[in-house]
Amino acid sequence: MILTLYVTDNCKACERVKNQLKSLLQDRKDVTLFIENIIKKNIKNILIVPALYIDEELYVLGDINEEKFLNRLKNI
């Protein structure tokens, strides 16, 4: 499974979600997390960050509900 978190510079919510994901996924060998800066990657179709995609499908914008997120990972 591939998770992609889109972030931007100077974004407190982005840092919070990035740290949250790293903590939640530290023991998950079946999940790969990519963190992409929308400015450096020149991505123009994402207007709200943080944006988390699961296998190229938008999962959530903004903060993550840990319980719902972990349940989603179990169902994939």
C-alpha positions as CSV (number, residue, x, y, z in Angstrom):
1,M,0.0,0.0,0.0
2,I,1.3,3.5,-0.9
3,L,0.4,6.6,1.1
4,T,1.3,10.0,-0.2
5,L,1.1,13.0,2.0
6,Y,1.2,16.4,0.2
7,V,2.5,19.2,2.3
8,T,3.9,22.7,2.0
9,D,6.5,24.8,3.8
10,N,5.6,26.6,7.1
11,C,2.4,24.5,7.6
12,K,1.9,23.5,11.2
13,A,-0.9,21.1,10.3
14,C,1.4,19.4,7.7
15,E,4.1,18.8,10.3
16,R,1.5,17.5,12.8
17,V,0.1,15.0,10.3
18,K,3.5,14.0,9.0
19,N,4.6,13.2,12.6
20,Q,1.4,11.4,13.3
21,L,1.6,9.2,10.3
22,K,5.3,8.3,10.9
23,S,4.3,7.3,14.4
24,L,1.3,5.2,13.3
25,L,3.2,3.5,10.5
26,Q,6.5,2.8,12.2
27,D,5.9,-0.9,12.5
28,R,4.0,-1.3,9.2
29,K,6.2,-2.9,6.6
30,D,3.3,-3.3,4.2
31,V,2.9,0.5,3.9
32,T,5.1,3.0,2.1
33,L,4.8,6.6,3.0
34,F,5.9,9.3,0.5
35,I,5.9,13.0,1.6
36,E,5.7,15.4,-1.2
37,N,6.0,19.2,-1.1
38,I,3.4,20.6,-3.5
39,I,5.6,23.6,-4.3
40,K,8.7,21.6,-5.1
41,K,6.8,19.1,-7.2
42,N,4.8,21.9,-8.9
43,I,1.5,20.3,-8.1
44,K,-1.3,22.7,-9.0
45,N,-4.5,20.6,-8.5
46,I,-4.1,20.4,-4.7
47,L,-5.3,23.5,-3.0
48,I,-5.5,22.4,0.6
49,V,-2.7,20.8,2.6
50,P,-2.1,18.4,4.2
51,A,-3.7,16.1,1.8
52,L,-3.3,12.3,2.3
53,Y,-3.8,9.9,-0.6
54,I,-4.1,6.1,-0.2
55,D,-3.1,4.3,-3.4
56,E,-3.6,7.5,-5.4
57,E,-7.1,8.1,-4.0
58,L,-7.8,11.1,-1.8
59,Y,-8.4,10.0,1.7
60,V,-8.4,13.1,3.8
61,L,-7.6,16.8,3.8
62,G,-6.3,18.3,7.1
63,D,-5.9,16.4,10.3
64,I,-6.3,12.6,10.5
65,N,-8.7,10.8,12.8
66,E,-6.4,8.0,14.1
67,E,-9.1,5.5,14.8
68,K,-10.8,5.9,11.4
69,F,-7.4,5.8,9.7
70,L,-6.3,2.6,11.4
71,N,-9.6,1.0,10.6
72,R,-9.2,2.0,6.9
73,L,-5.7,0.4,6.8
74,K,-7.2,-2.9,8.2
75,N,-9.8,-3.0,5.5
76,I,-7.3,-2.7,2.6
